[in-house]
Amino acid sequence: MTRILIVYHTQTGNTEKMAQAVAVGARAIKDTEVVCKRAADATLEDLLTADGLAVGTPENFGYMSGMIKDFFDRTYYPAQDKVFRKPYVVFISAGNDGTGALKAIERIALGYKFKPVYNPVIARGQVTPEILAQCRELGGVLAGGCQAGIF
């Protein structure tokens, strides 16, 4: 059984829509368990027991949301040396271009030594059906790669 953790924060509901699409894509892979949690509710144990991680955030002031940063802050030191090369993907709901939020997450992921495994999905403005399809693909690739042992 492959376990995928989706950690996200949302204020307007857009990032939550994207998280649910990522979950649908991951669940489409046979023998995959998906744990989808708001960042405030996600725990160190969730992170340590996951085979792959999907991180979703709105873009706030050109940065990731404070709750996503809080998740990283709470789990970083206890997770050190326990999550080496854990595959991860990112999805962002952005009012602007989303690059500041993405760069911040990528910088933190380097500290954890996570392994990026697919291009991020960034919704610039509205969360369209095309964006949701990309999110489903993101979840499917993460789960499928974990399941196949590619990541």
The 8 nearest C-alpha neighbors of each residue, nearest first, counted from 0:
[[1, 30, 31, 2, 32, 146, 29, 50],
 [0, 2, 31, 146, 32, 50, 30, 3],
 [3, 1, 32, 49, 50, 31, 33, 0],
 [4, 2, 33, 51, 49, 50, 52, 34],
 [5, 3, 34, 52, 49, 35, 33, 53],
 [4, 6, 35, 53, 52, 54, 34, 36],
 [7, 5, 54, 36, 38, 37, 35, 55],
 [8, 6, 55, 37, 38, 56, 54, 5],
 [7, 9, 56, 37, 38, 66, 67, 55],
 [8, 10, 14, 12, 15, 11, 57, 7],
 [9, 11, 12, 8, 13, 57, 14, 15],
 [10, 12, 13, 9, 14, 15, 57, 8],
 [13, 11, 15, 9, 14, 10, 16, 17],
 [14, 12, 16, 15, 11, 126, 92, 17],
 [15, 13, 17, 9, 16, 92, 12, 18],
 [14, 16, 18, 12, 17, 13, 9, 19],
 [17, 15, 13, 19, 14, 18, 12, 20],
 [16, 18, 14, 20, 15, 19, 131, 134],
 [19, 17, 15, 21, 20, 16, 14, 22],
 [18, 20, 22, 16, 21, 17, 15, 23],
 [19, 21, 135, 23, 17, 22, 18, 134],
 [22, 20, 138, 135, 134, 18, 24, 19],
 [21, 23, 19, 25, 20, 24, 26, 138],
 [24, 22, 20, 26, 21, 25, 135, 19],
 [23, 25, 135, 139, 138, 21, 27, 22],
 [24, 26, 138, 139, 22, 142, 27, 23],
 [27, 25, 23, 28, 24, 31, 22, 33],
 [26, 28, 24, 25, 29, 23, 139, 31],
 [29, 27, 26, 25, 31, 143, 139, 142],
 [28, 30, 31, 27, 26, 0, 143, 146],
 [31, 29, 0, 1, 28, 32, 26, 146],
 [32, 30, 1, 29, 0, 26, 2, 28],
 [31, 33, 2, 1, 3, 34, 30, 0],
 [34, 32, 3, 2, 4, 35, 31, 22],
 [33, 35, 4, 5, 3, 36, 32, 2],
 [36, 34, 5, 4, 33, 6, 37, 22],
 [37, 35, 6, 41, 40, 38, 5, 34],
 [36, 38, 7, 40, 8, 39, 6, 41],
 [37, 39, 41, 7, 6, 40, 67, 8],
 [38, 40, 37, 41, 66, 70, 69, 67],
 [41, 39, 38, 37, 36, 42, 70, 6],
 [42, 40, 38, 36, 39, 37, 45, 6],
 [43, 41, 45, 44, 40, 46, 74, 70],
 [42, 44, 46, 74, 45, 47, 41, 78],
 [43, 45, 47, 42, 46, 48, 41, 49],
 [46, 44, 42, 43, 48, 47, 49, 41],
 [45, 47, 43, 44, 49, 48, 42, 4],
 [46, 48, 44, 45, 49, 43, 82, 81],
 [49, 47, 45, 46, 44, 50, 2, 43],
 [50, 48, 2, 46, 51, 3, 47, 4],
 [49, 51, 2, 3, 1, 145, 48, 85],
 [52, 50, 3, 86, 49, 87, 85, 4],
 [51, 53, 87, 4, 3, 5, 86, 54],
 [54, 52, 5, 88, 87, 89, 4, 6],
 [55, 53, 89, 6, 7, 5, 90, 88],
 [56, 54, 7, 90, 91, 89, 6, 14],
 [57, 55, 91, 8, 7, 63, 64, 14],
 [56, 58, 92, 91, 93, 64, 59, 14],
 [57, 59, 93, 63, 62, 61, 100, 97],
 [60, 58, 62, 61, 64, 63, 57, 100],
 [59, 61, 62, 58, 63, 99, 64, 100],
 [60, 62, 99, 59, 58, 100, 97, 63],
 [63, 61, 100, 59, 99, 58, 60, 64],
 [64, 62, 100, 58, 56, 59, 57, 65],
 [65, 63, 66, 67, 59, 56, 57, 58],
 [64, 66, 68, 67, 69, 63, 59, 62],
 [65, 67, 69, 68, 64, 38, 39, 70],
 [68, 66, 70, 69, 64, 65, 38, 71],
 [67, 69, 65, 71, 66, 70, 72, 64],
 [68, 70, 66, 72, 67, 71, 65, 73],
 [71, 69, 67, 73, 68, 72, 38, 66],
 [70, 72, 68, 74, 69, 73, 75, 67],
 [71, 73, 69, 70, 75, 74, 68, 76],
 [74, 72, 70, 71, 75, 69, 43, 76],
 [73, 75, 43, 71, 72, 77, 78, 76],
 [74, 76, 78, 71, 72, 77, 73, 79],
 [75, 77, 79, 78, 74, 73, 72, 111],
 [76, 78, 79, 74, 75, 43, 73, 81],
 [79, 77, 81, 75, 76, 74, 82, 80],
 [80, 78, 76, 81, 77, 75, 111, 82],
 [79, 81, 82, 83, 78, 111, 112, 77],
 [82, 80, 78, 79, 83, 47, 77, 111],
 [83, 81, 85, 80, 84, 78, 79, 47],
 [82, 84, 112, 85, 80, 81, 113, 111],
 [85, 83, 113, 114, 112, 86, 82, 150],
 [84, 86, 113, 82, 83, 114, 51, 87],
 [87, 85, 114, 51, 115, 113, 116, 84],
 [86, 88, 52, 115, 53, 51, 114, 116],
 [87, 89, 53, 115, 117, 119, 54, 116],
 [90, 88, 54, 119, 53, 55, 120, 91],
 [89, 91, 120, 55, 119, 121, 54, 56],
 [92, 90, 121, 56, 57, 55, 93, 122],
 [91, 93, 57, 122, 14, 121, 58, 56],
 [94, 92, 58, 123, 97, 95, 122, 57],
 [93, 95, 124, 123, 58, 96, 92, 97],
 [96, 94, 93, 97, 123, 124, 61, 58],
 [95, 97, 98, 123, 93, 94, 121, 99],
 [98, 96, 93, 100, 99, 95, 58, 101],
 [97, 99, 101, 100, 96, 102, 61, 62],
 [100, 98, 61, 62, 102, 101, 97, 103],
 [101, 99, 62, 63, 103, 98, 97, 102],
 [100, 102, 98, 104, 99, 103, 105, 97],
 [101, 103, 105, 99, 104, 100, 98, 106],
 [102, 104, 106, 100, 101, 105, 99, 107],
 [105, 103, 107, 101, 106, 102, 108, 100],
 [104, 106, 108, 102, 103, 107, 101, 109],
 [107, 105, 103, 109, 104, 108, 102, 110],
 [106, 108, 104, 110, 109, 105, 103, 111],
 [109, 107, 105, 111, 113, 110, 106, 112],
 [110, 108, 112, 106, 107, 111, 113, 105],
 [109, 111, 107, 108, 112, 106, 113, 75],
 [110, 112, 108, 109, 113, 79, 107, 75],
 [111, 113, 109, 83, 110, 84, 108, 114],
 [114, 112, 84, 85, 108, 111, 86, 83],
 [113, 115, 86, 84, 85, 87, 116, 112],
 [116, 114, 87, 86, 88, 117, 113, 118],
 [115, 117, 86, 87, 114, 88, 118, 141],
 [118, 116, 88, 115, 119, 137, 140, 141],
 [117, 119, 120, 116, 88, 89, 115, 137],
 [120, 118, 89, 90, 88, 121, 117, 91],
 [119, 121, 90, 91, 89, 118, 122, 134],
 [120, 122, 91, 90, 92, 123, 119, 97],
 [123, 121, 92, 126, 93, 124, 91, 130],
 [122, 124, 93, 94, 96, 121, 95, 125],
 [123, 125, 94, 122, 93, 126, 92, 95],
 [126, 124, 127, 123, 122, 13, 92, 94],
 [125, 127, 122, 130, 13, 124, 128, 131],
 [126, 128, 130, 129, 125, 131, 122, 132],
 [127, 129, 131, 130, 132, 126, 133, 125],
 [128, 130, 132, 127, 131, 133, 126, 134],
 [131, 129, 133, 127, 132, 128, 126, 134],
 [130, 132, 134, 128, 133, 129, 20, 17],
 [133, 131, 129, 135, 134, 130, 128, 136],
 [134, 132, 136, 130, 131, 135, 137, 129],
 [135, 133, 21, 137, 131, 136, 132, 20],
 [136, 134, 24, 21, 20, 132, 138, 137],
 [135, 137, 133, 139, 134, 138, 24, 140],
 [136, 138, 134, 140, 135, 139, 133, 21],
 [139, 137, 25, 21, 24, 141, 135, 136],
 [138, 140, 25, 24, 136, 142, 141, 137],
 [139, 141, 143, 137, 138, 142, 144, 136],
 [140, 142, 138, 144, 139, 143, 145, 137],
 [143, 141, 145, 25, 139, 144, 140, 146],
 [144, 142, 146, 140, 145, 141, 139, 147],
 [145, 143, 149, 147, 141, 146, 142, 150],
 [144, 146, 148, 142, 143, 147, 150, 141],
 [145, 147, 143, 144, 148, 1, 142, 0],
 [148, 146, 144, 149, 145, 143, 150, 142],
 [147, 149, 145, 150, 146, 144, 143, 142],
 [150, 148, 144, 147, 145, 146, 143, 116],
 [149, 148, 145, 144, 86, 116, 85, 147]]
